[in-house]
Amino acid sequence: IKKMAYLNSSALKKVVENSKGVLGKDKFGKDILQGDTVVYCSTVRNGGGRSEIKVGKVLGKQRGNIQVVDAIGYEMVMHNSDEYIFTEGITAPNVIVTSEEKAIAFENGNLF
């Protein structure tokens, strides 16, 4: 299950403030914490094909879903920007907690 939205960073700041401690368990049972780097698949809505693999940072938990944004969006929320930021709400078992080094290697094409 995945829900996408554009939210004002001030609204997301409330998500951050209300999300302390363990937010859930990832696909392999590791704790998901605010600020963790995660890997997840985007959904394909028009049938067939593979889902794109994405990397993001956990902002918090809202309405039962883990709110994930890209690294730029995460910094914007943390620095109180007034921009609207694209977030993805994903159920906890559909993400995998990873290290920052592996995420950078994946985005540079050195992994896979």
N, CA, C and O atoms as CSV, one atom per row, in Angstrom:
chain,resi,resn,atom,element,x,y,z
A,1,ILE,N,N,0.857,-1.173,0.000
A,1,ILE,CA,C,0.000,0.000,0.000
A,1,ILE,C,C,0.891,1.221,0.000
A,1,ILE,O,O,1.842,1.308,0.777
A,2,LYS,N,N,0.581,2.168,-0.877
A,2,LYS,CA,C,1.391,3.362,-0.975
A,2,LYS,C,C,0.493,4.544,-1.291
A,2,LYS,O,O,-0.376,4.452,-2.158
A,3,LYS,N,N,0.696,5.650,-0.596
A,3,LYS,CA,C,-0.073,6.864,-0.821
A,3,LYS,C,C,0.893,8.007,-1.038
A,3,LYS,O,O,1.846,8.174,-0.278
A,4,MET,N,N,0.650,8.807,-2.087
A,4,MET,CA,C,1.544,9.903,-2.416
A,4,MET,C,C,0.819,11.230,-2.230
A,4,MET,O,O,-0.392,11.315,-2.430
A,5,ALA,N,N,1.565,12.267,-1.846
A,5,ALA,CA,C,0.963,13.577,-1.647
A,5,ALA,C,C,2.035,14.659,-1.680
A,5,ALA,O,O,3.207,14.406,-1.403
A,6,TYR,N,N,1.607,15.863,-2.024
A,6,TYR,CA,C,2.452,17.036,-1.872
A,6,TYR,C,C,1.985,17.753,-0.620
A,6,TYR,O,O,0.829,18.166,-0.539
A,7,LEU,N,N,2.864,17.905,0.352
A,7,LEU,CA,C,2.500,18.546,1.603
A,7,LEU,C,C,3.422,19.712,1.892
A,7,LEU,O,O,4.594,19.697,1.514
A,8,ASN,N,N,2.890,20.722,2.563
A,8,ASN,CA,C,3.703,21.845,3.002
A,8,ASN,C,C,4.649,21.358,4.084
A,8,ASN,O,O,4.283,20.520,4.908
A,9,SER,N,N,5.857,21.881,4.079
A,9,SER,CA,C,6.841,21.396,5.043
A,9,SER,C,C,6.433,21.672,6.486
A,9,SER,O,O,6.864,20.959,7.393
A,10,SER,N,N,5.606,22.700,6.716
A,10,SER,CA,C,5.152,22.945,8.092
A,10,SER,C,C,4.230,21.813,8.556
A,10,SER,O,O,4.253,21.442,9.730
A,11,ALA,N,N,3.424,21.264,7.650
A,11,ALA,CA,C,2.582,20.116,7.990
A,11,ALA,C,C,3.456,18.889,8.248
A,11,ALA,O,O,3.177,18.100,9.151
A,12,LEU,N,N,4.506,18.735,7.457
A,12,LEU,CA,C,5.409,17.610,7.651
A,12,LEU,C,C,6.207,17.747,8.935
A,12,LEU,O,O,6.576,16.746,9.549
A,13,LYS,N,N,6.475,18.976,9.345
A,13,LYS,CA,C,7.199,19.193,10.595
A,13,LYS,C,C,6.400,18.632,11.771
A,13,LYS,O,O,6.978,18.121,12.729
A,14,LYS,N,N,5.066,18.728,11.697
A,14,LYS,CA,C,4.216,18.149,12.741
A,14,LYS,C,C,4.331,16.623,12.751
A,14,LYS,O,O,4.310,16.004,13.815
A,15,VAL,N,N,4.451,16.020,11.569
A,15,VAL,CA,C,4.654,14.571,11.482
A,15,VAL,C,C,5.958,14.204,12.171
A,15,VAL,O,O,6.023,13.224,12.912
A,16,VAL,N,N,7.001,14.998,11.923
A,16,VAL,CA,C,8.315,14.754,12.520
A,16,VAL,C,C,8.244,14.862,14.039
A,16,VAL,O,O,8.781,14.012,14.750
A,17,GLU,N,N,7.587,15.899,14.535
A,17,GLU,CA,C,7.503,16.126,15.976
A,17,GLU,C,C,6.701,15.037,16.687
A,17,GLU,O,O,6.968,14.724,17.847
A,18,ASN,N,N,5.712,14.455,15.988
A,18,ASN,CA,C,4.860,13.436,16.603
A,18,ASN,C,C,5.391,12.016,16.427
A,18,ASN,O,O,4.770,11.063,16.897
A,19,SER,N,N,6.535,11.863,15.754
A,19,SER,CA,C,7.073,10.531,15.454
A,19,SER,C,C,8.400,10.327,16.161
A,19,SER,O,O,9.456,10.625,15.604
A,20,LYS,N,N,8.354,9.833,17.356
A,20,LYS,CA,C,9.566,9.557,18.122
A,20,LYS,C,C,9.644,8.071,18.414
A,20,LYS,O,O,8.618,7.403,18.541
A,21,GLY,N,N,10.853,7.555,18.520
A,21,GLY,CA,C,11.040,6.141,18.831
A,21,GLY,C,C,10.924,5.256,17.600
A,21,GLY,O,O,11.076,5.724,16.472
A,22,VAL,N,N,10.657,3.989,17.823
A,22,VAL,CA,C,10.552,3.014,16.742
A,22,VAL,C,C,9.211,3.192,16.025
A,22,VAL,O,O,8.155,3.201,16.658
A,23,LEU,N,N,9.267,3.334,14.699
A,23,LEU,CA,C,8.054,3.571,13.912
A,23,LEU,C,C,7.467,2.291,13.336
A,23,LEU,O,O,6.334,2.281,12.855
A,24,GLY,N,N,8.233,1.223,13.388
A,24,GLY,CA,C,7.773,-0.060,12.865
A,24,GLY,C,C,8.960,-0.953,12.575
A,24,GLY,O,O,10.093,-0.632,12.935
A,25,LYS,N,N,8.700,-2.078,11.922
A,25,LYS,CA,C,9.737,-3.037,11.534
A,25,LYS,C,C,9.760,-3.126,10.012
A,25,LYS,O,O,8.712,-3.171,9.367
A,26,ASP,N,N,10.974,-3.151,9.440
A,26,ASP,CA,C,11.080,-3.262,7.990
A,26,ASP,C,C,10.867,-4.710,7.543
A,26,ASP,O,O,10.516,-5.573,8.348
A,27,LYS,N,N,11.083,-4.962,6.263
A,27,LYS,CA,C,10.850,-6.287,5.681
A,27,LYS,C,C,11.630,-7.396,6.386
A,27,LYS,O,O,11.177,-8.539,6.440
A,28,PHE,N,N,12.800,-7.058,6.924
A,28,PHE,CA,C,13.642,-8.064,7.577
A,28,PHE,C,C,13.629,-7.963,9.101
A,28,PHE,O,O,14.451,-8.593,9.766
A,29,GLY,N,N,12.711,-7.182,9.660
A,29,GLY,CA,C,12.552,-7.112,11.101
A,29,GLY,C,C,13.408,-6.071,11.807
A,29,GLY,O,O,13.417,-6.022,13.037
A,30,LYS,N,N,14.136,-5.229,11.055
A,30,LYS,CA,C,14.927,-4.168,11.680
A,30,LYS,C,C,14.015,-3.012,12.068
A,30,LYS,O,O,13.023,-2.743,11.391
A,31,ASP,N,N,14.353,-2.329,13.162
A,31,ASP,CA,C,13.573,-1.176,13.597
A,31,ASP,C,C,13.709,-0.030,12.602
A,31,ASP,O,O,14.798,0.236,12.093
A,32,ILE,N,N,12.590,0.650,12.328
A,32,ILE,CA,C,12.588,1.837,11.482
A,32,ILE,C,C,12.515,3.044,12.394
A,32,ILE,O,O,11.586,3.178,13.191
A,33,LEU,N,N,13.498,3.920,12.272
A,33,LEU,CA,C,13.566,5.135,13.076
A,33,LEU,C,C,13.506,6.357,12.172
A,33,LEU,O,O,13.797,6.284,10.978
A,34,GLN,N,N,13.129,7.462,12.757
A,34,GLN,CA,C,13.096,8.720,12.015
A,34,GLN,C,C,14.503,9.059,11.531
A,34,GLN,O,O,15.464,8.966,12.295
A,35,GLY,N,N,14.627,9.455,10.257
A,35,GLY,CA,C,15.915,9.807,9.680
A,35,GLY,C,C,16.642,8.652,9.029
A,35,GLY,O,O,17.676,8.865,8.396
A,36,ASP,N,N,16.128,7.412,9.163
A,36,ASP,CA,C,16.760,6.261,8.536
A,36,ASP,C,C,16.690,6.367,7.015
A,36,ASP,O,O,15.737,6.918,6.464
A,37,THR,N,N,17.706,5.835,6.349
A,37,THR,CA,C,17.696,5.725,4.892
A,37,THR,C,C,17.065,4.393,4.551
A,37,THR,O,O,17.450,3.359,5.097
A,38,VAL,N,N,16.085,4.414,3.641
A,38,VAL,CA,C,15.361,3.200,3.275
A,38,VAL,C,C,15.327,3.021,1.755
A,38,VAL,O,O,15.445,3.981,0.994
A,39,VAL,N,N,15.164,1.778,1.345
A,39,VAL,CA,C,14.989,1.413,-0.057
A,39,VAL,C,C,13.580,0.845,-0.178
A,39,VAL,O,O,13.128,0.090,0.681
A,40,TYR,N,N,12.883,1.223,-1.272
A,40,TYR,CA,C,11.529,0.730,-1.491
A,40,TYR,C,C,11.248,0.715,-2.988
A,40,TYR,O,O,11.976,1.328,-3.768
A,41,CYS,N,N,10.207,0.023,-3.379
A,41,CYS,CA,C,9.815,-0.040,-4.793
A,41,CYS,C,C,8.643,0.894,-5.047
A,41,CYS,O,O,7.715,0.991,-4.243
A,42,SER,N,N,8.706,1.585,-6.191
A,42,SER,CA,C,7.551,2.374,-6.597
A,42,SER,C,C,6.537,1.411,-7.202
A,42,SER,O,O,6.901,0.325,-7.655
A,43,THR,N,N,5.286,1.801,-7.209
A,43,THR,CA,C,4.252,0.920,-7.749
A,43,THR,C,C,4.056,1.195,-9.224
A,43,THR,O,O,4.245,2.319,-9.691
A,44,VAL,N,N,3.683,0.176,-9.941
A,44,VAL,CA,C,3.345,0.310,-11.361
A,44,VAL,C,C,1.836,0.246,-11.462
A,44,VAL,O,O,1.234,-0.781,-11.148
A,45,ARG,N,N,1.226,1.320,-11.892
A,45,ARG,CA,C,-0.233,1.382,-11.921
A,45,ARG,C,C,-0.819,0.854,-13.227
A,45,ARG,O,O,-1.972,0.425,-13.246
A,46,ASN,N,N,-0.057,0.875,-14.316
A,46,ASN,CA,C,-0.640,0.481,-15.598
A,46,ASN,C,C,-0.171,-0.903,-16.054
A,46,ASN,O,O,0.088,-1.111,-17.239
A,47,GLY,N,N,-0.064,-1.817,-15.145
A,47,GLY,CA,C,0.180,-3.227,-15.439
A,47,GLY,C,C,1.508,-3.537,-16.105
A,47,GLY,O,O,2.009,-2.762,-16.919
A,48,GLY,N,N,2.060,-4.667,-15.749
A,48,GLY,CA,C,3.283,-5.141,-16.374
A,48,GLY,C,C,4.511,-4.360,-15.965
A,48,GLY,O,O,4.415,-3.295,-15.354
A,49,GLY,N,N,5.664,-4.901,-16.308
A,49,GLY,CA,C,6.916,-4.204,-16.043
A,49,GLY,C,C,7.371,-4.319,-14.607
A,49,GLY,O,O,6.656,-4.827,-13.743
A,50,ARG,N,N,8.554,-3.845,-14.376
A,50,ARG,CA,C,9.134,-3.859,-13.034
A,50,ARG,C,C,8.939,-2.518,-12.359
A,50,ARG,O,O,8.836,-1.481,-13.014
A,51,SER,N,N,8.891,-2.558,-11.056
A,51,SER,CA,C,8.786,-1.325,-10.285
A,51,SER,C,C,10.171,-0.715,-10.128
A,51,SER,O,O,11.164,-1.430,-9.991
A,52,GLU,N,N,10.227,0.592,-10.148
A,52,GLU,CA,C,11.489,1.300,-9.951
A,52,GLU,C,C,11.900,1.218,-8.487
A,52,GLU,O,O,11.063,1.343,-7.593
A,53,ILE,N,N,13.186,1.009,-8.246
A,53,ILE,CA,C,13.705,1.001,-6.884
A,53,ILE,C,C,14.074,2.425,-6.506
A,53,ILE,O,O,14.767,3.110,-7.258
A,54,LYS,N,N,13.616,2.873,-5.350
A,54,LYS,CA,C,13.876,4.232,-4.895
A,54,LYS,C,C,14.566,4.216,-3.535
A,54,LYS,O,O,14.469,3.252,-2.776
A,55,VAL,N,N,15.261,5.309,-3.254
A,55,VAL,CA,C,15.920,5.502,-1.965
A,55,VAL,C,C,15.344,6.759,-1.347
A,55,VAL,O,O,15.159,7.759,-2.040
A,56,GLY,N,N,15.054,6.726,-0.042
A,56,GLY,CA,C,14.514,7.900,0.629
A,56,GLY,C,C,14.878,7.915,2.097
A,56,GLY,O,O,15.536,7.009,2.609
A,57,LYS,N,N,14.428,8.979,2.767
A,57,LYS,CA,C,14.653,9.122,4.209
A,57,LYS,C,C,13.303,9.133,4.910
A,57,LYS,O,O,12.326,9.684,4.403
A,58,VAL,N,N,13.267,8.519,6.078
A,58,VAL,CA,C,12.036,8.425,6.863
A,58,VAL,C,C,11.825,9.724,7.630
A,58,VAL,O,O,12.685,10.154,8.399
A,59,LEU,N,N,10.657,10.345,7.406
A,59,LEU,CA,C,10.292,11.546,8.164
A,59,LEU,C,C,9.580,11.197,9.452
A,59,LEU,O,O,9.838,11.789,10.500
A,60,GLY,N,N,8.687,10.237,9.368
A,60,GLY,CA,C,7.899,9.872,10.539
A,60,GLY,C,C,6.778,8.945,10.141
A,60,GLY,O,O,6.829,8.303,9.092
A,61,LYS,N,N,5.763,8.876,10.984
A,61,LYS,CA,C,4.622,7.999,10.731
A,61,LYS,C,C,3.351,8.820,10.818
A,61,LYS,O,O,3.155,9.591,11.758
A,62,GLN,N,N,2.485,8.645,9.824
A,62,GLN,CA,C,1.216,9.366,9.803
A,62,GLN,C,C,0.142,8.428,9.276
A,62,GLN,O,O,0.302,7.830,8.212
A,63,ARG,N,N,-0.943,8.300,10.011
A,63,ARG,CA,C,-2.071,7.444,9.646
A,63,ARG,C,C,-1.638,6.020,9.332
A,63,ARG,O,O,-2.166,5.396,8.411
A,64,GLY,N,N,-0.680,5.505,10.094
A,64,GLY,CA,C,-0.244,4.131,9.952
A,64,GLY,C,C,0.796,3.881,8.883
A,64,GLY,O,O,1.299,2.764,8.766
A,65,ASN,N,N,1.134,4.900,8.094
A,65,ASN,CA,C,2.117,4.737,7.033
A,65,ASN,C,C,3.414,5.463,7.378
A,65,ASN,O,O,3.403,6.516,8.014
A,66,ILE,N,N,4.529,4.882,6.947
A,66,ILE,CA,C,5.830,5.524,7.092
A,66,ILE,C,C,5.933,6.591,6.009
A,66,ILE,O,O,5.777,6.281,4.828
A,67,GLN,N,N,6.193,7.834,6.385
A,67,GLN,CA,C,6.320,8.935,5.425
A,67,GLN,C,C,7.770,9.028,4.963
A,67,GLN,O,O,8.671,9.257,5.771
A,68,VAL,N,N,7.991,8.850,3.663
A,68,VAL,CA,C,9.326,8.831,3.084
A,68,VAL,C,C,9.459,9.979,2.081
A,68,VAL,O,O,8.558,10.221,1.277
A,69,VAL,N,N,10.591,10.678,2.140
A,69,VAL,CA,C,10.901,11.745,1.184
A,69,VAL,C,C,12.326,11.529,0.674
A,69,VAL,O,O,13.088,10.743,1.235
A,70,ASP,N,N,12.669,12.243,-0.404
A,70,ASP,CA,C,14.050,12.154,-0.875
A,70,ASP,C,C,14.942,12.986,0.041
A,70,ASP,O,O,14.446,13.690,0.921
A,71,ALA,N,N,16.251,12.907,-0.162
A,71,ALA,CA,C,17.205,13.578,0.730
A,71,ALA,C,C,17.027,15.093,0.726
A,71,ALA,O,O,17.163,15.736,1.767
A,72,ILE,N,N,16.727,15.663,-0.430
A,72,ILE,CA,C,16.538,17.120,-0.524
A,72,ILE,C,C,15.295,17.533,0.255
A,72,ILE,O,O,15.321,18.515,0.997
A,73,GLY,N,N,14.205,16.783,0.086
A,73,GLY,CA,C,12.978,17.071,0.824
A,73,GLY,C,C,13.174,16.965,2.322
A,73,GLY,O,O,12.614,17.756,3.082
A,74,TYR,N,N,13.965,15.994,2.753
A,74,TYR,CA,C,14.241,15.817,4.181
A,74,TYR,C,C,14.952,17.040,4.740
A,74,TYR,O,O,14.592,17.531,5.810
A,75,GLU,N,N,15.955,17.535,4.028
A,75,GLU,CA,C,16.680,18.727,4.483
A,75,GLU,C,C,15.771,19.953,4.500
A,75,GLU,O,O,15.883,20.797,5.389
A,76,MET,N,N,14.876,20.055,3.526
A,76,MET,CA,C,13.951,21.195,3.479
A,76,MET,C,C,13.028,21.196,4.694
A,76,MET,O,O,12.776,22.249,5.280
A,77,VAL,N,N,12.527,20.030,5.073
A,77,VAL,CA,C,11.650,19.943,6.246
A,77,VAL,C,C,12.421,20.300,7.506
A,77,VAL,O,O,11.921,21.040,8.353
A,78,MET,N,N,13.628,19.782,7.634
A,78,MET,CA,C,14.421,20.027,8.833
A,78,MET,C,C,14.850,21.492,8.974
A,78,MET,O,O,15.128,21.957,10.079
A,79,HIS,N,N,14.903,22.210,7.858
A,79,HIS,CA,C,15.302,23.622,7.904
A,79,HIS,C,C,14.118,24.568,7.721
A,79,HIS,O,O,14.300,25.731,7.360
A,80,ASN,N,N,12.891,24.064,7.971
A,80,ASN,CA,C,11.671,24.878,7.979
A,80,ASN,C,C,11.427,25.635,6.688
A,80,ASN,O,O,11.062,26.809,6.723
A,81,SER,N,N,11.621,24.991,5.558
A,81,SER,CA,C,11.330,25.602,4.261
A,81,SER,C,C,9.818,25.738,4.095
A,81,SER,O,O,9.059,24.979,4.698
A,82,ASP,N,N,9.379,26.691,3.291
A,82,ASP,CA,C,7.950,26.875,3.030
A,82,ASP,C,C,7.498,26.168,1.759
A,82,ASP,O,O,6.359,26.347,1.328
A,83,GLU,N,N,8.361,25.379,1.161
A,83,GLU,CA,C,8.051,24.677,-0.083
A,83,GLU,C,C,7.093,23.508,0.166
A,83,GLU,O,O,6.977,23.003,1.282
A,84,TYR,N,N,6.409,23.094,-0.910
A,84,TYR,CA,C,5.630,21.864,-0.857
A,84,TYR,C,C,6.551,20.713,-1.239
A,84,TYR,O,O,7.342,20.824,-2.176
A,85,ILE,N,N,6.443,19.621,-0.515
A,85,ILE,CA,C,7.362,18.508,-0.669
A,85,ILE,C,C,6.569,17.241,-0.975
A,85,ILE,O,O,5.534,16.978,-0.362
A,86,PHE,N,N,7.071,16.461,-1.934
A,86,PHE,CA,C,6.450,15.209,-2.323
A,86,PHE,C,C,6.788,14.131,-1.306
A,86,PHE,O,O,7.962,13.853,-1.058
A,87,THR,N,N,5.773,13.527,-0.721
A,87,THR,CA,C,5.991,12.448,0.251
A,87,THR,C,C,5.313,11.175,-0.237
A,87,THR,O,O,4.360,11.216,-1.014
A,88,GLU,N,N,5.818,10.066,0.228
A,88,GLU,CA,C,5.204,8.785,-0.079
A,88,GLU,C,C,4.936,8.066,1.230
A,88,GLU,O,O,5.846,7.866,2.035
A,89,GLY,N,N,3.683,7.679,1.440
A,89,GLY,CA,C,3.308,6.927,2.625
A,89,GLY,C,C,3.324,5.445,2.310
A,89,GLY,O,O,2.562,4.984,1.459
A,90,ILE,N,N,4.175,4.696,2.979
A,90,ILE,CA,C,4.375,3.291,2.673
A,90,ILE,C,C,4.221,2.490,3.960
A,90,ILE,O,O,4.656,2.926,5.026
A,91,THR,N,N,3.602,1.320,3.859
A,91,THR,CA,C,3.494,0.475,5.037
A,91,THR,C,C,4.879,-0.041,5.409
A,91,THR,O,O,5.708,-0.296,4.535
A,92,ALA,N,N,5.126,-0.193,6.695
A,92,ALA,CA,C,6.460,-0.526,7.202
A,92,ALA,C,C,7.074,-1.782,6.585
A,92,ALA,O,O,8.263,-1.757,6.269
A,93,PRO,N,N,6.340,-2.875,6.396
A,93,PRO,CA,C,6.988,-4.071,5.839
A,93,PRO,C,C,7.421,-3.940,4.377
A,93,PRO,O,O,8.078,-4.841,3.854
A,94,ASN,N,N,7.070,-2.847,3.713
A,94,ASN,CA,C,7.439,-2.659,2.309
A,94,ASN,C,C,8.683,-1.807,2.122
A,94,ASN,O,O,9.002,-1.431,0.995
A,95,VAL,N,N,9.386,-1.496,3.188
A,95,VAL,CA,C,10.655,-0.761,3.081
A,95,VAL,C,C,11.774,-1.609,3.668
A,95,VAL,O,O,11.535,-2.524,4.455
A,96,ILE,N,N,13.002,-1.285,3.268
A,96,ILE,CA,C,14.187,-1.959,3.799
A,96,ILE,C,C,15.139,-0.886,4.292
A,96,ILE,O,O,15.533,-0.006,3.526
A,97,VAL,N,N,15.513,-0.950,5.564
A,97,VAL,CA,C,16.464,-0.003,6.135
A,97,VAL,C,C,17.855,-0.350,5.589
A,97,VAL,O,O,18.269,-1.509,5.614
A,98,THR,N,N,18.564,0.666,5.099
A,98,THR,CA,C,19.889,0.459,4.532
A,98,THR,C,C,20.843,1.520,5.056
A,98,THR,O,O,20.431,2.452,5.746
A,99,SER,N,N,22.107,1.372,4.726
A,99,SER,CA,C,23.098,2.368,5.158
A,99,SER,C,C,23.190,3.481,4.121
A,99,SER,O,O,22.824,3.296,2.960
A,100,GLU,N,N,23.675,4.614,4.546
A,100,GLU,CA,C,23.855,5.755,3.654
A,100,GLU,C,C,24.841,5.418,2.532
A,100,GLU,O,O,24.655,5.845,1.392
A,101,GLU,N,N,25.887,4.654,2.852
A,101,GLU,CA,C,26.899,4.280,1.863
A,101,GLU,C,C,26.298,3.422,0.751
A,101,GLU,O,O,26.604,3.631,-0.423
A,102,LYS,N,N,25.449,2.464,1.108
A,102,LYS,CA,C,24.812,1.612,0.101
A,102,LYS,C,C,23.836,2.409,-0.754
A,102,LYS,O,O,23.714,2.162,-1.954
A,103,ALA,N,N,23.145,3.358,-0.144
A,103,ALA,CA,C,22.212,4.187,-0.903
A,103,ALA,C,C,22.957,5.045,-1.926
A,103,ALA,O,O,22.506,5.182,-3.063
A,104,ILE,N,N,24.085,5.617,-1.534
A,104,ILE,CA,C,24.884,6.436,-2.454
A,104,ILE,C,C,25.437,5.560,-3.578
A,104,ILE,O,O,25.425,5.964,-4.741
A,105,ALA,N,N,25.921,4.365,-3.236
A,105,ALA,CA,C,26.440,3.448,-4.255
A,105,ALA,C,C,25.350,3.056,-5.241
A,105,ALA,O,O,25.613,2.962,-6.440
A,106,PHE,N,N,24.134,2.826,-4.762
A,106,PHE,CA,C,23.022,2.481,-5.640
A,106,PHE,C,C,22.697,3.644,-6.578
A,106,PHE,O,O,22.536,3.444,-7.782
A,107,GLU,N,N,22.599,4.854,-6.032
A,107,GLU,CA,C,22.243,6.011,-6.855
A,107,GLU,C,C,23.331,6.350,-7.882
A,107,GLU,O,O,23.026,6.912,-8.933
A,108,ASN,N,N,24.590,6.016,-7.593
A,108,ASN,CA,C,25.680,6.257,-8.543
A,108,ASN,C,C,25.833,5.131,-9.546
A,108,ASN,O,O,26.669,5.223,-10.445
A,109,GLY,N,N,25.055,4.078,-9.420
A,109,GLY,CA,C,25.116,2.959,-10.345
A,109,GLY,C,C,26.207,1.943,-10.031
A,109,GLY,O,O,26.509,1.088,-10.864
A,110,ASN,N,N,26.798,2.021,-8.850
A,110,ASN,CA,C,27.837,1.078,-8.465
A,110,ASN,C,C,27.299,-0.172,-7.788
A,110,ASN,O,O,28.054,-1.103,-7.507
A,111,LEU,N,N,25.998,-0.199,-7.525
A,111,LEU,CA,C,25.351,-1.342,-6.877
A,111,LEU,C,C,24.251,-1.804,-7.805
A,111,LEU,O,O,23.427,-0.988,-8.217
A,112,PHE,N,N,24.204,-3.049,-8.144
A,112,PHE,CA,C,23.268,-3.672,-9.113
A,112,PHE,C,C,23.785,-3.421,-10.493
A,112,PHE,O,O,23.169,-3.848,-11.470
